[in-house]
């Protein structure tokens, strides 16, 4: 196994931003590396092509790592690689955060391979920054359950945790279910609970708004259907 270093490479949150939110060092690494771990070959090729890479796209090795990929499979990838350096390229945002790339990082640590994080956008942190909520104590829950009764239970638990710990609760939903989740939040949260919706972050239609549930109840549903969004609450 030749692999000695793995770079954690964020990707743009919105396809129209043309890598403007990535650090120059991250862009340079994407341009020069010839091996990447990625959740989606299509998204990886699109990002790499934007950097005007030094190598042809067809000569670059892409190893797909998704939610079902095991550590044993990743170790198999390591054994077949002929490069000293590789990158983990997220579909959007930062690798390892709400992203399956964490399995690669964990194995790299066990194998003594250097892990080097690069600077780039994280929708979770950007939403927290822009929410006006507690940035000293917060918890990210990822996707809430699809089952309606379990989702309601999760919302109630987050509200209780927020009250108990005075902490901001962050979570996401599949974009086509955003409006349904918004309605559940208005039904389950008390009127004084602060609710932030941050959608299409860094995109041309970016929408970030924090107000009380009471205020949200007086408004029509925000335009978040089929848009990537982060939800935050502080009870």
Backbone bond lengths (Angstrom), bond angles and torsions (degrees), N, CA, C in turn:
res aa  C-N    CA-C-N  psi(-1)  N-CA   C-N-CA  omega(-1)  CA-C   N-CA-C  phi
1 X - - - 1.462 - - 1.526 110.20 -
2 X 1.312 117.11 121.66 1.459 121.54 -178.36 1.529 113.50 -89.49
3 X 1.316 117.01 -19.28 1.455 121.33 -169.68 1.533 111.75 -60.12
4 X 1.344 115.73 124.91 1.463 121.18 -178.57 1.528 113.19 -120.08
5 X 1.336 117.13 -26.73 1.461 120.86 -176.03 1.530 110.64 -139.93
6 X 1.325 115.85 138.91 1.459 121.89 174.42 1.531 108.60 -124.12
7 X 1.308 115.67 125.53 1.467 121.62 179.05 1.530 109.33 -98.96
8 X 1.328 116.01 131.22 1.456 121.43 177.26 1.529 107.83 -91.78
9 X 1.324 115.82 109.59 1.459 121.89 -169.04 1.531 111.27 -110.39
10 X 1.332 117.73 108.89 1.461 119.31 175.59 1.527 110.88 -65.77
11 X 1.317 115.11 158.02 1.461 121.47 175.57 1.521 107.81 -120.92
12 X 1.303 117.17 160.01 1.457 121.04 178.70 1.523 110.76 -61.48
13 X 1.318 116.02 148.95 1.463 121.30 177.71 1.514 111.35 -80.86
14 X 1.324 116.04 -23.43 1.465 120.46 -178.74 1.518 108.77 -133.28
15 X 1.311 117.29 134.62 1.463 121.70 -171.78 1.528 113.45 -66.67
16 X 1.331 117.90 -16.90 1.463 120.34 -177.37 1.518 114.10 -93.35
17 X 1.339 118.45 3.84 1.459 119.70 -176.54 1.531 113.78 -88.81
18 X 1.330 117.39 -5.93 1.460 122.08 170.86 1.532 114.34 53.90
19 X 1.344 115.35 42.76 1.460 121.99 174.49 1.524 113.88 65.49
20 X 1.317 118.75 14.24 1.466 120.30 -175.24 1.524 112.98 -69.93
21 X 1.331 118.23 -17.00 1.455 120.42 -179.15 1.523 113.39 -98.81
22 X 1.324 117.60 3.05 1.461 120.95 176.23 1.522 109.71 -92.92
23 X 1.328 115.98 152.33 1.460 119.20 176.54 1.531 109.22 -71.60
24 X 1.343 117.28 151.63 1.472 119.92 176.98 1.532 112.40 -56.01
25 X 1.337 116.96 -35.20 1.467 119.69 180.00 1.527 111.08 -66.14
26 X 1.346 116.46 -39.16 1.464 119.82 178.62 1.518 110.44 -65.60
27 X 1.319 116.65 -43.86 1.472 120.59 178.89 1.526 110.24 -61.49
28 X 1.328 116.50 -41.62 1.456 119.98 -179.70 1.526 111.41 -63.72
29 X 1.334 116.96 -38.26 1.461 120.08 178.67 1.525 111.13 -66.74
30 X 1.317 116.34 -41.13 1.465 119.57 178.20 1.533 110.00 -62.32
31 X 1.325 116.50 -36.68 1.465 121.40 -179.90 1.518 112.51 -66.20
32 X 1.342 116.42 -33.57 1.469 119.24 -168.60 1.526 115.01 -103.67
33 X 1.328 118.08 -24.33 1.465 119.61 -177.75 1.532 111.15 -69.35
34 X 1.328 115.07 151.85 1.472 120.13 -179.98 1.524 112.64 -116.89
35 X 1.349 117.05 7.51 1.472 120.70 178.53 1.524 108.81 -146.22
36 X 1.331 115.24 134.07 1.459 120.59 -178.54 1.526 110.41 -139.66
37 X 1.324 115.35 142.62 1.455 122.15 165.15 1.529 106.27 -95.61
38 X 1.312 117.27 132.90 1.448 119.86 -176.19 1.528 110.92 -151.80
39 X 1.314 116.01 152.02 1.462 120.37 178.02 1.522 111.25 -75.83
40 X 1.326 117.06 -28.98 1.463 121.68 -176.80 1.518 109.94 -141.30
41 X 1.329 116.36 121.75 1.465 119.89 178.09 1.522 110.88 -60.75
42 X 1.329 116.51 -40.32 1.465 120.62 -178.08 1.520 111.18 -60.21
43 X 1.342 117.10 -47.88 1.458 120.55 -179.09 1.524 111.09 -66.86
44 X 1.331 116.56 -37.38 1.463 120.07 179.44 1.522 110.97 -64.93
45 X 1.316 116.71 -46.39 1.467 120.18 179.92 1.525 111.10 -61.65
46 X 1.334 116.30 -38.27 1.461 120.00 179.60 1.527 111.04 -63.82
47 X 1.332 116.09 -44.66 1.464 120.15 179.67 1.522 111.69 -66.16
48 X 1.332 116.29 -46.41 1.473 120.17 -178.96 1.528 110.61 -60.58
49 X 1.319 116.74 -42.04 1.464 120.81 -178.83 1.524 111.72 -61.35
50 X 1.332 117.54 -34.40 1.468 121.00 -179.64 1.526 112.33 -64.15
51 X 1.337 116.53 -27.95 1.465 119.55 -177.59 1.530 112.17 -81.71
52 X 1.327 117.63 -3.95 1.472 122.00 -174.46 1.529 109.34 56.20
53 X 1.326 116.71 67.19 1.468 121.91 -171.33 1.523 113.25 -62.90
54 X 1.332 113.68 157.09 1.459 120.38 179.11 1.525 111.98 -75.68
55 X 1.318 116.96 -16.03 1.459 121.83 -179.15 1.525 109.31 -118.45
56 X 1.304 116.64 155.05 1.464 119.15 176.99 1.524 109.23 -68.20
57 X 1.326 115.85 147.64 1.458 120.53 -178.78 1.524 111.02 -57.50
58 X 1.327 117.01 -37.94 1.464 120.47 -177.29 1.525 112.70 -68.18
59 X 1.334 117.05 -20.01 1.466 119.86 -178.78 1.532 112.08 -90.31
60 X 1.319 116.85 -4.39 1.466 121.47 -178.54 1.539 109.63 -91.04
61 X 1.325 116.34 132.49 1.469 121.65 179.96 1.524 109.87 -88.10
62 X 1.339 115.89 127.97 1.455 121.69 178.31 1.528 109.20 -118.12
63 X 1.325 116.37 126.89 1.457 122.51 179.89 1.523 108.01 -113.12
64 X 1.303 116.94 115.02 1.461 121.16 -175.80 1.526 110.23 -79.02
65 X 1.327 115.05 123.98 1.460 122.60 177.11 1.525 107.13 -125.56
66 X 1.338 116.70 109.71 1.448 120.56 -179.83 1.524 110.09 -118.33
67 X 1.327 117.27 -169.21 1.466 121.32 -174.33 1.530 112.76 -63.96
68 X 1.326 117.56 -18.17 1.456 120.95 -178.33 1.527 113.57 -99.73
69 X 1.326 117.28 -3.17 1.461 121.14 -177.69 1.525 110.36 -71.97
70 X 1.320 116.36 133.02 1.463 121.30 -178.44 1.527 110.97 -95.99
71 X 1.324 114.74 163.96 1.459 120.39 176.38 1.528 110.60 -61.65
72 X 1.336 117.62 -36.09 1.465 121.61 178.89 1.527 110.79 -63.47
73 X 1.323 116.65 -38.92 1.468 119.76 177.96 1.519 111.15 -66.31
74 X 1.325 116.10 -41.01 1.469 119.66 178.56 1.527 110.07 -64.55
75 X 1.324 116.92 -39.67 1.466 119.83 177.91 1.526 110.37 -61.89
76 X 1.335 116.58 -35.43 1.462 120.19 175.41 1.520 111.03 -63.46
77 X 1.341 116.78 -39.43 1.466 120.30 176.43 1.528 110.14 -61.54
78 X 1.339 115.73 -44.55 1.463 119.75 -179.36 1.528 111.06 -56.66
79 X 1.323 116.49 -42.03 1.464 121.00 -175.42 1.521 112.59 -67.63
80 X 1.328 116.80 -29.46 1.464 119.74 -177.15 1.526 113.06 -88.96
81 X 1.339 116.95 -11.61 1.467 119.46 -175.49 1.517 111.24 -74.69
82 X 1.321 114.68 141.74 1.459 120.97 -178.50 1.525 110.99 -112.65
83 X 1.334 116.84 17.92 1.462 121.66 -178.63 1.529 110.20 -115.43
84 X 1.337 115.98 151.70 1.459 120.82 175.87 1.525 111.50 -83.63
85 X 1.336 116.77 -22.07 1.452 121.69 -178.61 1.523 110.80 -127.56
86 X 1.331 115.90 143.50 1.458 121.52 175.32 1.517 108.13 -144.66
87 X 1.318 115.53 164.56 1.453 120.12 178.24 1.515 110.78 -122.24
88 X 1.331 115.55 151.77 1.458 120.97 166.71 1.519 105.69 -105.58
89 X 1.307 116.46 115.93 1.463 121.66 -174.53 1.527 108.76 -111.14
90 X 1.319 115.77 113.20 1.460 120.45 -178.56 1.524 110.67 -72.10
91 X 1.331 116.19 155.89 1.464 119.87 172.91 1.519 110.46 -65.88
92 X 1.327 116.71 -36.97 1.463 123.07 178.01 1.517 107.69 -161.72
93 X 1.316 116.54 137.90 1.457 119.19 -179.53 1.518 112.42 78.00
94 X 1.339 115.62 -150.30 1.465 121.19 -170.99 1.522 113.01 -99.40
95 X 1.323 117.90 136.77 1.466 121.26 177.13 1.524 111.40 -60.49
96 X 1.316 116.04 143.16 1.453 120.73 175.30 1.518 114.76 84.41
97 X 1.328 117.93 -9.56 1.463 121.61 178.63 1.519 107.29 -112.11
98 X 1.333 116.06 109.43 1.468 121.00 -171.57 1.529 108.99 52.41
99 X 1.324 115.16 42.68 1.466 122.12 -171.82 1.529 107.74 -152.65
100 X 1.328 118.91 138.19 1.470 121.28 -176.63 1.522 115.05 -71.10
101 X 1.323 118.03 -4.60 1.462 120.57 -179.76 1.518 113.55 -60.89
102 X 1.330 117.58 -14.87 1.463 120.14 -178.41 1.526 112.31 -59.68
103 X 1.345 117.80 -31.04 1.470 120.02 -179.46 1.526 110.51 -65.26
104 X 1.336 117.08 -33.43 1.460 120.97 177.27 1.526 110.34 -69.26
105 X 1.321 116.13 -43.71 1.466 120.98 -179.42 1.525 110.78 -63.16
106 X 1.323 116.84 -43.70 1.463 120.32 -179.32 1.524 111.43 -60.30
107 X 1.335 116.73 -43.55 1.467 120.10 179.15 1.525 110.97 -68.37
108 X 1.316 117.04 -37.06 1.467 120.44 178.24 1.527 110.65 -58.86
109 X 1.325 117.15 -42.00 1.465 120.03 178.24 1.527 110.66 -62.77
110 X 1.319 117.14 -41.08 1.468 120.25 -179.17 1.526 111.43 -67.57
111 X 1.341 116.56 -28.79 1.463 121.35 -178.35 1.530 112.85 -91.15
112 X 1.325 117.09 -0.39 1.461 120.01 -179.43 1.517 113.77 75.02
113 X 1.323 116.72 21.29 1.468 121.50 177.96 1.522 108.64 -86.97
114 X 1.316 117.78 131.59 1.464 122.00 -178.84 1.525 110.38 -65.06
115 X 1.324 116.12 134.79 1.463 122.76 178.30 1.522 108.30 -112.00
116 X 1.332 116.35 122.39 1.466 121.15 -172.87 1.532 109.70 -123.95
117 X 1.344 118.57 104.43 1.466 120.73 179.19 1.523 111.19 -77.59
118 X 1.324 116.61 139.69 1.455 122.81 178.65 1.535 109.39 -111.42
119 X 1.310 115.38 156.10 1.461 121.21 -175.32 1.525 111.49 -79.70
120 X 1.348 115.31 137.20 1.452 120.19 177.27 1.512 110.38 -176.72
121 X 1.322 118.15 179.02 1.464 121.16 -172.98 1.529 113.66 -76.13
122 X 1.325 115.27 143.09 1.459 122.95 171.93 1.517 107.07 -126.51
123 X 1.324 117.32 117.53 1.468 120.02 -178.78 1.526 110.84 -61.23
124 X 1.324 117.16 -32.40 1.465 120.78 -178.90 1.526 110.39 -64.88
125 X 1.329 116.94 -50.23 1.461 120.31 -178.90 1.525 111.76 -69.90
126 X 1.322 117.41 -38.23 1.458 119.52 178.65 1.523 110.94 -63.24
127 X 1.332 116.69 -41.27 1.460 120.30 177.95 1.519 111.07 -64.53
128 X 1.328 117.49 -42.47 1.460 121.28 179.01 1.523 110.57 -63.34
129 X 1.328 116.78 -43.63 1.455 120.89 178.35 1.526 112.18 -57.85
130 X 1.338 114.90 -40.90 1.465 120.14 -173.15 1.521 113.39 -87.82
131 X 1.331 117.76 -6.30 1.457 120.51 -173.75 1.520 114.20 -80.28
132 X 1.328 116.89 -26.84 1.455 120.35 -173.20 1.515 113.09 77.72
133 X 1.327 116.73 10.29 1.460 121.38 -179.76 1.532 110.84 -93.39
134 X 1.307 115.95 -177.57 1.456 121.14 -175.48 1.527 111.13 -67.08
135 X 1.325 116.57 113.01 1.456 121.74 178.18 1.513 113.06 -96.06
136 X 1.346 116.60 0.75 1.460 120.93 178.01 1.529 111.55 -90.35
137 X 1.318 115.96 -28.32 1.468 120.93 179.55 1.522 108.40 -138.46
138 X 1.332 116.15 115.58 1.463 119.81 -177.80 1.520 109.76 -153.30
139 X 1.333 115.04 161.37 1.464 121.04 -179.13 1.520 109.30 -142.17
140 X 1.324 116.36 129.68 1.460 121.70 176.90 1.520 109.04 -100.90
141 X 1.337 116.54 126.86 1.465 121.47 -174.64 1.530 113.47 -103.96
142 X 1.314 118.53 -5.45 1.456 119.73 -176.52 1.514 111.06 70.76
143 X 1.335 115.93 -143.93 1.471 121.15 179.72 1.524 110.24 -79.93
144 X 1.322 116.40 137.43 1.449 120.83 173.70 1.529 109.06 -79.99
145 X 1.336 118.11 161.16 1.471 120.70 -179.25 1.531 112.17 -59.05
146 X 1.325 116.04 147.10 1.463 120.98 177.29 1.527 110.64 -73.55
147 X 1.320 116.27 -40.49 1.461 120.30 179.35 1.530 109.75 -58.63
148 X 1.328 116.11 129.87 1.469 120.35 -172.03 1.527 112.39 -61.91
149 X 1.298 117.74 -45.73 1.467 120.09 -178.25 1.530 111.20 -64.54
150 X 1.331 116.52 -38.65 1.469 120.04 178.39 1.528 110.64 -69.46
151 X 1.333 116.27 -35.57 1.466 119.67 178.50 1.538 110.59 -65.33
152 X 1.324 116.53 -42.81 1.461 120.53 177.61 1.528 110.38 -60.85
153 X 1.324 116.02 -42.23 1.461 120.72 178.17 1.537 110.48 -60.79
154 X 1.339 116.78 -40.67 1.467 121.06 179.57 1.521 110.99 -65.00
155 X 1.325 116.32 -41.55 1.472 119.83 179.39 1.530 110.15 -62.19
156 X 1.327 116.86 -45.74 1.465 120.36 179.70 1.523 111.36 -62.54
157 X 1.337 116.46 -38.29 1.461 120.11 178.60 1.522 111.11 -65.99
158 X 1.347 116.94 -40.54 1.467 120.05 178.45 1.522 111.27 -64.17
159 X 1.335 116.27 -40.66 1.463 119.63 177.46 1.530 110.10 -60.54
160 X 1.325 116.60 -45.52 1.472 120.31 179.24 1.527 111.46 -62.04
161 X 1.338 116.18 -42.33 1.471 120.08 179.24 1.522 110.60 -64.63
162 X 1.336 116.44 -39.24 1.461 120.34 179.73 1.520 111.21 -63.48
163 X 1.331 115.79 -42.90 1.463 120.03 178.43 1.528 111.10 -65.09
164 X 1.320 115.65 -46.10 1.467 121.26 -176.75 1.527 112.15 -64.31
165 X 1.331 116.63 -43.97 1.469 120.89 -173.21 1.528 113.62 -104.24
166 X 1.338 116.53 -0.25 1.472 121.26 -175.37 1.531 110.10 53.55
167 X 1.330 116.13 42.51 1.464 121.35 -172.54 1.525 111.87 -116.13
168 X 1.319 114.68 149.69 1.458 121.96 175.97 1.529 109.04 -79.05
169 X 1.313 116.28 135.51 1.462 122.19 178.97 1.529 108.43 -109.65
170 X 1.335 116.96 125.26 1.459 122.29 -178.93 1.523 109.68 -116.78
171 X 1.336 117.13 143.04 1.457 120.77 -179.78 1.527 109.00 -160.99
172 X 1.329 115.18 165.63 1.462 120.91 -177.22 1.522 109.74 -133.43
173 X 1.324 114.46 169.52 1.451 121.13 178.84 1.517 108.86 -145.04
174 X 1.329 116.75 154.49 1.460 120.53 172.00 1.530 107.61 -57.93
175 X 1.347 118.72 129.35 1.466 120.82 -170.13 1.518 116.42 -50.30
176 X 1.334 118.23 -34.72 1.469 117.40 -177.44 1.532 111.91 -76.42
177 X 1.358 117.72 -7.23 1.458 121.03 176.00 1.530 112.60 -106.51
178 X 1.330 117.23 9.51 1.467 120.64 -177.04 1.528 112.97 -57.85
179 X 1.308 116.71 -47.50 1.467 120.37 -175.05 1.529 110.32 -65.67
180 X 1.332 117.26 -39.31 1.462 120.74 177.91 1.528 110.35 -61.60
181 X 1.334 117.02 -40.98 1.461 120.34 178.26 1.524 110.34 -65.71
182 X 1.318 116.98 -42.43 1.467 121.57 178.29 1.523 110.35 -56.41
183 X 1.319 117.38 -43.46 1.467 121.46 179.32 1.526 110.85 -64.96
184 X 1.324 117.20 -41.48 1.463 120.52 178.10 1.532 110.83 -61.80
185 X 1.323 116.67 -39.75 1.466 120.40 -179.90 1.524 111.08 -64.36
186 X 1.327 117.05 -41.12 1.456 120.23 179.58 1.526 111.40 -66.21
187 X 1.329 116.38 -31.93 1.464 120.30 -179.91 1.530 112.23 -77.68
188 X 1.323 117.17 -35.06 1.460 120.69 -171.14 1.526 114.45 -94.86
189 X 1.318 117.58 -24.27 1.465 120.71 -176.36 1.525 110.88 -91.68
190 X 1.310 116.62 148.60 1.458 120.77 178.17 1.526 110.06 -70.27
191 X 1.318 116.55 160.26 1.463 122.16 -174.00 1.522 112.72 -58.98
192 X 1.339 117.52 -33.51 1.466 120.00 -175.87 1.530 113.68 -86.47
193 X 1.318 118.29 -6.49 1.465 121.09 177.96 1.525 110.25 -61.77
194 X 1.316 116.16 132.71 1.468 120.68 176.51 1.526 108.96 -82.60
195 X 1.315 116.75 131.93 1.460 122.55 -179.15 1.523 108.93 -128.86
196 X 1.317 115.73 127.22 1.466 121.48 176.97 1.518 109.30 -115.61
197 X 1.322 115.71 137.24 1.462 122.00 171.93 1.527 107.21 -119.98
198 X 1.315 115.54 123.13 1.467 121.51 179.20 1.521 107.99 -122.07
199 X 1.330 116.44 107.23 1.464 121.35 -173.90 1.518 111.51 -120.86
200 X 1.333 114.69 147.04 1.470 121.62 176.15 1.532 111.16 53.67
201 X 1.336 115.80 43.86 1.464 121.35 -175.87 1.530 110.67 -59.82
202 X 1.306 116.64 132.96 1.477 128.89 -176.99 1.517 112.89 73.27
203 X 1.328 118.31 -4.67 1.462 121.50 179.42 1.512 111.85 -85.24
204 X 1.323 117.86 171.09 1.467 121.59 -178.08 1.523 113.22 -65.89
205 X 1.331 117.95 -22.85 1.466 121.57 179.65 1.526 111.63 -108.68
206 X 1.328 116.37 31.25 1.463 120.49 -178.34 1.527 111.14 -52.98
207 X 1.340 114.59 135.29 1.464 121.32 179.33 1.513 108.11 -134.76
208 X 1.331 118.09 116.38 1.458 122.72 177.26 1.520 107.89 -134.54
209 X 1.324 116.66 118.95 1.459 120.40 -177.07 1.519 110.58 -146.77
210 X 1.333 115.91 131.47 1.454 122.56 176.09 1.520 109.17 -119.75
211 X 1.311 116.20 129.12 1.456 121.18 172.96 1.528 108.46 -160.48
212 X 1.319 115.80 173.96 1.461 119.57 -178.99 1.520 110.60 -69.79
213 X 1.316 115.28 156.73 1.461 120.04 175.34 1.531 109.87 -59.41
214 X 1.325 116.98 -36.57 1.465 120.67 178.00 1.524 110.89 -58.16
215 X 1.337 116.50 -41.72 1.466 120.43 179.50 1.526 111.22 -70.22
216 X 1.345 116.62 -39.84 1.471 120.03 178.16 1.526 111.09 -61.91
217 X 1.321 117.36 -35.67 1.456 120.98 -177.31 1.533 112.81 -64.59
218 X 1.314 116.38 -20.97 1.466 120.63 -179.31 1.531 112.57 -87.69
219 X 1.326 115.85 -4.20 1.464 120.98 -174.69 1.528 111.16 -111.85
220 X 1.338 117.22 156.11 1.471 119.35 171.38 1.522 109.80 -68.32
221 X 1.309 116.68 163.73 1.464 120.69 179.14 1.526 110.04 -58.75
222 X 1.317 117.92 135.41 1.470 120.12 177.45 1.524 110.54 -65.71
223 X 1.316 115.86 158.93 1.471 121.65 -178.01 1.523 109.73 -80.57
224 X 1.331 115.52 77.47 1.472 120.02 -177.02 1.525 111.94 -123.27
225 X 1.330 117.82 7.95 1.462 120.12 -179.97 1.530 110.25 -65.26
226 X 1.328 115.49 125.56 1.459 123.70 178.60 1.536 112.81 63.63
227 X 1.347 116.65 25.81 1.463 120.62 175.65 1.529 108.65 -116.49
228 X 1.333 117.91 140.32 1.467 119.02 177.38 1.521 109.42 -62.79
229 X 1.326 116.67 130.26 1.462 120.04 -175.25 1.521 111.09 -143.82
230 X 1.324 114.57 150.20 1.473 123.06 171.99 1.529 106.52 -114.42
231 X 1.321 116.86 135.41 1.466 122.51 175.65 1.533 108.37 -109.37
232 X 1.332 115.77 139.11 1.464 121.01 178.36 1.519 108.95 -134.97
233 X 1.325 116.45 139.95 1.458 119.37 174.61 1.517 110.14 -135.76
234 X 1.326 114.50 149.50 1.463 121.86 176.41 1.520 106.46 -139.38
235 X 1.325 115.55 109.01 1.466 120.60 -175.85 1.527 110.28 -92.47
